[in-house]
Amino acid sequence: MVEPLRALRCLTDMKTLVIAGASGFIGEHLSAFFSLNEWRVKTIGRSKADATWNDQPSLVRVLDGADAVVNLSGKSVNCRFNARNVEALINSRVETTRALGEAIALCKMPPKTWVNASGASIYRDTTGKPNTEDSPTDGEGTMADVARKWEQALWLADTPATHKVALRISLVLGEGGGVYPTFRSLAKTFQGGAQGSGKQMMSWIHIQDFCRLVRAILESNNPPSVVNAAAPNPLVNSEFMRALRESLGVGFGLQVPSVLIKIGTAVVGVDSELVLRGMNVASNNATKLGFEFQYPHLSDALGSLAAKA
Protein backbone atom coordinates (compact mmCIF):
# COMPACT_ATOMS: atom_id res chain seq x y z
CA MET A 1 0.00 0.00 0.00
CA VAL A 2 2.96 2.35 0.38
CA GLU A 3 3.47 3.09 -3.33
CA PRO A 4 -0.23 3.84 -4.10
CA LEU A 5 -0.43 6.13 -1.08
CA ARG A 6 2.72 7.95 -2.16
CA ALA A 7 1.31 8.34 -5.66
CA LEU A 8 -1.97 9.68 -4.26
CA ARG A 9 -0.08 12.16 -2.08
CA CYS A 10 1.95 13.39 -5.07
CA LEU A 11 -1.23 13.76 -7.10
CA THR A 12 -2.97 15.84 -4.47
CA ASP A 13 0.15 18.01 -4.02
CA MET A 14 0.24 18.90 -7.73
CA LYS A 15 -0.59 22.45 -8.64
CA THR A 16 -3.13 23.12 -11.38
CA LEU A 17 -2.47 25.44 -14.32
CA VAL A 18 -5.23 26.41 -16.73
CA ILE A 19 -3.99 27.39 -20.20
CA ALA A 20 -6.30 29.25 -22.57
CA GLY A 21 -5.13 28.92 -26.14
CA ALA A 22 -3.18 25.73 -25.49
CA SER A 23 -3.54 24.46 -29.06
CA GLY A 24 -1.19 27.06 -30.53
CA PHE A 25 2.58 26.83 -30.91
CA ILE A 26 3.40 28.51 -27.59
CA GLY A 27 0.49 26.85 -25.78
CA GLU A 28 1.58 23.35 -26.81
CA HIS A 29 5.13 23.94 -25.57
CA LEU A 30 3.84 25.50 -22.34
CA SER A 31 1.48 22.56 -21.71
CA ALA A 32 4.27 20.03 -22.23
CA PHE A 33 6.71 21.99 -20.07
CA PHE A 34 4.39 22.28 -17.06
CA SER A 35 3.20 18.68 -17.39
CA LEU A 36 6.82 17.53 -17.24
CA ASN A 37 7.37 19.75 -14.20
CA GLU A 38 4.61 18.07 -12.19
CA TRP A 39 1.76 20.51 -12.76
CA ARG A 40 -1.73 19.36 -13.64
CA VAL A 41 -2.65 21.19 -16.88
CA LYS A 42 -6.20 21.97 -17.94
CA THR A 43 -7.18 23.82 -21.09
CA ILE A 44 -9.68 26.34 -22.44
CA GLY A 45 -10.36 26.52 -26.15
CA ARG A 46 -12.89 26.43 -28.96
CA SER A 47 -13.12 22.64 -28.90
CA LYS A 48 -11.34 19.54 -27.55
CA ALA A 49 -10.58 21.34 -24.29
CA ASP A 50 -11.60 21.06 -20.64
CA ALA A 51 -13.71 24.21 -21.02
CA THR A 52 -15.01 26.22 -23.97
CA TRP A 53 -15.43 29.95 -24.39
CA ASN A 54 -19.17 29.80 -25.12
CA ASP A 55 -19.90 27.86 -21.91
CA GLN A 56 -19.31 30.04 -18.86
CA PRO A 57 -20.19 27.30 -16.31
CA SER A 58 -17.41 25.16 -17.79
CA LEU A 59 -14.98 28.09 -17.50
CA VAL A 60 -15.85 28.57 -13.84
CA ARG A 61 -15.60 24.85 -13.15
CA VAL A 62 -12.09 24.61 -14.63
CA LEU A 63 -10.81 27.85 -13.05
CA ASP A 64 -12.30 27.34 -9.58
CA GLY A 65 -9.58 25.95 -7.33
CA ALA A 66 -6.83 26.23 -9.95
CA ASP A 67 -3.54 27.77 -8.85
CA ALA A 68 -2.96 29.86 -11.97
CA VAL A 69 -4.24 30.67 -15.45
CA VAL A 70 -2.27 31.68 -18.54
CA ASN A 71 -4.19 33.23 -21.42
CA LEU A 72 -2.61 32.98 -24.89
CA SER A 73 -5.84 33.15 -26.89
CA GLY A 74 -6.22 35.30 -29.97
CA LYS A 75 -6.44 35.23 -33.75
CA SER A 76 -3.12 34.58 -35.49
CA VAL A 77 -1.25 37.71 -36.59
CA ASN A 78 -0.43 36.00 -39.89
CA CYS A 79 -2.98 37.97 -41.87
CA ARG A 80 -3.37 41.19 -43.83
CA PHE A 81 -4.13 44.11 -41.52
CA ASN A 82 -7.33 45.17 -43.26
CA ALA A 83 -10.28 46.50 -41.25
CA ARG A 84 -11.99 43.12 -40.87
CA ASN A 85 -8.85 41.29 -39.74
CA VAL A 86 -7.78 44.05 -37.34
CA GLU A 87 -11.21 43.95 -35.74
CA ALA A 88 -10.86 40.17 -35.37
CA LEU A 89 -7.34 40.50 -33.94
CA ILE A 90 -8.65 42.86 -31.27
CA ASN A 91 -11.95 41.15 -30.50
CA SER A 92 -10.46 37.65 -30.25
CA ARG A 93 -8.12 38.93 -27.53
CA VAL A 94 -10.39 41.35 -25.72
CA GLU A 95 -13.43 39.05 -25.60
CA THR A 96 -11.52 36.04 -24.30
CA THR A 97 -9.81 38.20 -21.68
CA ARG A 98 -13.17 39.58 -20.57
CA ALA A 99 -14.64 36.08 -20.44
CA LEU A 100 -11.81 34.92 -18.21
CA GLY A 101 -12.26 37.89 -15.90
CA GLU A 102 -15.99 37.29 -15.58
CA ALA A 103 -15.46 33.58 -14.88
CA ILE A 104 -12.72 34.22 -12.30
CA ALA A 105 -15.03 36.67 -10.54
CA LEU A 106 -17.55 33.83 -10.10
CA CYS A 107 -15.03 31.40 -8.61
CA LYS A 108 -15.28 30.50 -4.93
CA MET A 109 -11.52 29.76 -4.96
CA PRO A 110 -10.14 31.93 -7.78
CA PRO A 111 -6.65 31.38 -9.21
CA LYS A 112 -3.84 33.07 -7.33
CA THR A 113 -2.18 34.36 -10.51
CA TRP A 114 -3.44 35.28 -13.98
CA VAL A 115 -0.80 35.74 -16.68
CA ASN A 116 -2.29 37.32 -19.79
CA ALA A 117 -0.36 37.52 -23.04
CA SER A 118 0.31 40.91 -24.61
CA GLY A 119 2.65 42.19 -27.31
CA ALA A 120 6.08 43.80 -27.01
CA SER A 121 5.07 45.95 -30.00
CA ILE A 122 3.28 48.13 -27.44
CA TYR A 123 6.55 50.06 -27.06
CA ARG A 124 8.10 52.61 -29.40
CA ASP A 125 10.14 51.44 -32.37
CA THR A 126 13.59 52.56 -31.18
CA THR A 127 17.19 51.74 -32.09
CA GLY A 128 18.94 52.92 -28.94
CA LYS A 129 18.47 51.67 -25.40
CA PRO A 130 15.98 48.77 -25.24
CA ASN A 131 12.49 49.41 -23.90
CA THR A 132 11.83 47.98 -20.46
CA GLU A 133 8.64 47.52 -18.47
CA ASP A 134 8.85 51.17 -17.37
CA SER A 135 9.07 52.55 -20.93
CA PRO A 136 6.16 54.46 -22.55
CA THR A 137 3.56 52.23 -24.20
CA ASP A 138 2.74 54.62 -27.04
CA GLY A 139 4.14 52.55 -29.88
CA GLU A 140 2.67 53.03 -33.34
CA GLY A 141 1.15 50.45 -35.64
CA THR A 142 -1.59 47.87 -35.64
CA MET A 143 0.02 45.47 -33.18
CA ALA A 144 0.70 48.27 -30.70
CA ASP A 145 -3.00 49.21 -30.80
CA VAL A 146 -3.98 45.55 -30.37
CA ALA A 147 -1.70 45.19 -27.34
CA ARG A 148 -3.06 48.31 -25.63
CA LYS A 149 -6.69 47.19 -26.01
CA TRP A 150 -5.72 43.67 -24.87
CA GLU A 151 -4.13 44.97 -21.68
CA GLN A 152 -6.99 47.37 -21.02
CA ALA A 153 -9.37 44.40 -20.92
CA LEU A 154 -7.05 42.70 -18.43
CA TRP A 155 -6.77 45.66 -16.06
CA LEU A 156 -10.53 46.30 -16.17
CA ALA A 157 -11.33 42.75 -15.01
CA ASP A 158 -12.71 42.82 -11.46
CA THR A 159 -10.67 40.02 -9.87
CA PRO A 160 -9.31 41.41 -6.59
CA ALA A 161 -8.22 38.00 -5.24
CA THR A 162 -6.20 37.19 -8.38
CA HIS A 163 -2.87 38.86 -9.15
CA LYS A 164 -2.75 39.89 -12.82
CA VAL A 165 0.40 39.97 -14.97
CA ALA A 166 0.64 41.31 -18.53
CA LEU A 167 3.30 39.29 -20.36
CA ARG A 168 4.57 41.38 -23.27
CA ILE A 169 5.89 38.80 -25.72
CA SER A 170 8.63 39.33 -28.31
CA LEU A 171 9.48 36.87 -31.13
CA VAL A 172 9.37 33.36 -29.66
CA LEU A 173 11.92 31.04 -31.27
CA GLY A 174 11.17 27.34 -31.16
CA GLU A 175 10.75 24.23 -33.22
CA GLY A 176 7.38 23.23 -34.57
CA GLY A 177 5.87 26.68 -35.08
CA GLY A 178 6.24 30.42 -34.70
CA VAL A 179 8.69 32.41 -36.82
CA TYR A 180 11.70 30.10 -36.64
CA PRO A 181 10.68 27.57 -39.33
CA THR A 182 9.99 30.45 -41.75
CA PHE A 183 13.35 32.09 -41.04
CA ARG A 184 15.09 28.74 -41.40
CA SER A 185 13.46 28.09 -44.78
CA LEU A 186 14.47 31.54 -46.02
CA ALA A 187 18.08 31.01 -44.98
CA LYS A 188 18.31 27.56 -46.54
CA THR A 189 17.08 28.92 -49.88
CA PHE A 190 19.63 31.77 -49.75
CA GLN A 191 16.98 34.39 -48.99
CA GLY A 192 18.24 34.91 -45.44
CA GLY A 193 19.86 38.31 -45.92
CA ALA A 194 18.85 41.59 -44.31
CA GLN A 195 15.15 42.39 -44.62
CA GLY A 196 14.37 45.90 -45.74
CA SER A 197 17.02 48.27 -44.39
CA GLY A 198 18.23 45.58 -42.01
CA LYS A 199 18.46 48.26 -39.30
CA GLN A 200 15.20 47.50 -37.52
CA MET A 201 15.71 45.96 -34.08
CA MET A 202 14.62 42.41 -33.32
CA SER A 203 13.84 41.15 -29.83
CA TRP A 204 13.35 37.46 -29.23
CA ILE A 205 13.17 34.70 -26.62
CA HIS A 206 13.86 30.96 -26.85
CA ILE A 207 10.73 28.88 -26.25
CA GLN A 208 12.36 27.10 -23.29
CA ASP A 209 13.21 30.41 -21.64
CA PHE A 210 9.65 31.57 -22.30
CA CYS A 211 8.27 28.54 -20.46
CA ARG A 212 10.77 28.94 -17.64
CA LEU A 213 9.90 32.64 -17.31
CA VAL A 214 6.20 31.83 -16.98
CA ARG A 215 7.05 29.32 -14.26
CA ALA A 216 9.14 31.94 -12.44
CA ILE A 217 6.18 34.32 -12.50
CA LEU A 218 3.76 31.70 -11.21
CA GLU A 219 6.12 30.59 -8.43
CA SER A 220 6.70 34.16 -7.21
CA ASN A 221 4.72 35.33 -4.19
CA ASN A 222 4.44 38.85 -5.62
CA PRO A 223 5.32 38.97 -9.33
CA PRO A 224 5.52 42.30 -11.18
CA SER A 225 2.33 43.34 -12.96
CA VAL A 226 4.18 43.66 -16.28
CA VAL A 227 6.95 41.38 -17.56
CA ASN A 228 8.67 41.55 -20.94
CA ALA A 229 9.26 38.12 -22.43
CA ALA A 230 12.46 39.04 -24.25
CA ALA A 231 16.09 37.95 -23.99
CA PRO A 232 18.56 40.64 -22.84
CA ASN A 233 20.40 41.08 -26.16
CA PRO A 234 18.24 42.38 -29.04
CA LEU A 235 19.93 42.74 -32.43
CA VAL A 236 19.40 44.67 -35.64
CA ASN A 237 17.79 42.60 -38.37
CA SER A 238 20.96 42.24 -40.46
CA GLU A 239 22.85 40.77 -37.47
CA PHE A 240 19.92 38.50 -36.60
CA MET A 241 19.82 37.09 -40.12
CA ARG A 242 23.59 36.62 -40.19
CA ALA A 243 23.46 34.67 -36.92
CA LEU A 244 20.66 32.57 -38.40
CA ARG A 245 22.72 31.73 -41.50
CA GLU A 246 25.77 30.85 -39.40
CA SER A 247 23.73 28.50 -37.21
CA LEU A 248 22.61 26.64 -40.34
CA GLY A 249 25.97 26.67 -42.09
CA VAL A 250 24.68 28.90 -44.90
CA GLY A 251 27.31 31.36 -46.10
CA PHE A 252 25.19 33.70 -48.19
CA GLY A 253 21.78 35.36 -48.09
CA LEU A 254 20.16 37.82 -50.48
CA GLN A 255 19.06 41.13 -48.99
CA VAL A 256 15.37 41.77 -49.67
CA PRO A 257 14.44 45.45 -50.25
CA SER A 258 11.43 46.89 -48.44
CA VAL A 259 9.36 47.12 -51.63
CA LEU A 260 9.81 43.40 -52.26
CA ILE A 261 8.99 42.65 -48.62
CA LYS A 262 5.69 44.49 -49.07
CA ILE A 263 4.91 42.66 -52.29
CA GLY A 264 5.90 39.27 -50.89
CA THR A 265 3.93 39.61 -47.66
CA ALA A 266 0.87 40.76 -49.62
CA VAL A 267 1.13 37.67 -51.83
CA VAL A 268 1.30 35.25 -48.88
CA GLY A 269 -1.41 37.12 -46.97
CA VAL A 270 0.46 38.71 -44.05
CA ASP A 271 1.31 42.32 -43.24
CA SER A 272 4.72 43.87 -43.90
CA GLU A 273 4.59 45.55 -40.45
CA LEU A 274 5.48 42.18 -38.96
CA VAL A 275 8.82 42.26 -40.81
CA LEU A 276 9.73 45.93 -41.21
CA ARG A 277 8.69 47.37 -37.85
CA GLY A 278 11.41 47.12 -35.20
CA MET A 279 11.07 45.66 -31.72
CA ASN A 280 13.70 46.72 -29.18
CA VAL A 281 12.83 45.23 -25.79
CA ALA A 282 14.56 43.81 -22.74
CA SER A 283 13.22 42.68 -19.36
CA ASN A 284 14.19 44.35 -16.10
CA ASN A 285 11.40 42.59 -14.23
CA ALA A 286 12.62 39.13 -15.18
CA THR A 287 15.80 40.01 -13.31
CA LYS A 288 13.75 41.16 -10.32
CA LEU A 289 12.19 37.69 -10.27
CA GLY A 290 15.68 36.22 -9.98
CA PHE A 291 15.29 34.71 -13.44
CA GLU A 292 18.37 33.75 -15.46
CA PHE A 293 18.08 33.17 -19.19
CA GLN A 294 19.37 29.84 -20.42
CA TYR A 295 19.74 31.43 -23.85
CA PRO A 296 20.70 35.10 -23.38
CA HIS A 297 22.54 35.26 -26.74
CA LEU A 298 20.97 34.64 -30.13
CA SER A 299 23.80 32.41 -31.34
CA ASP A 300 23.16 29.95 -28.49
CA ALA A 301 19.40 29.98 -29.04
CA LEU A 302 19.66 29.41 -32.79
CA GLY A 303 22.35 26.78 -32.30
CA SER A 304 20.09 24.72 -30.05
CA LEU A 305 17.22 24.93 -32.54
CA ALA A 306 19.41 24.06 -35.52
CA ALA A 307 20.72 21.00 -33.67
CA LYS A 308 17.18 19.77 -32.97
CA ALA A 309 16.05 20.43 -36.54
Secondary structure, 3 states (H helix, E strand, C coil): CHHHHHHHHHHHHCEEEEEECCCCHHHHHHHHHHHHCCEEEEEEECCCCCEECCCHHHHHHHHCCCCEEEECCCCCCCCCCCHHHHHHHHHHHHHHHHHHHHHHHCCCCCCCEEEEEEEHHHCCCCCCCCECCCCCCCCCCHHHHHHHHHHHHHHHCCCCCCEEEEEEECEEECCCCCCHHHHHHHHHCCCCCCECCCCCEECEEEHHHHHHHHHHHHHCCCCCCEEEECCCCCEEHHHHHHHHHHHHCCCCCCCECHHHHHHHHHHHCCCCHHHHCCCCECCHHHHHCCCCCCCCCHHHHHHHHHHHC
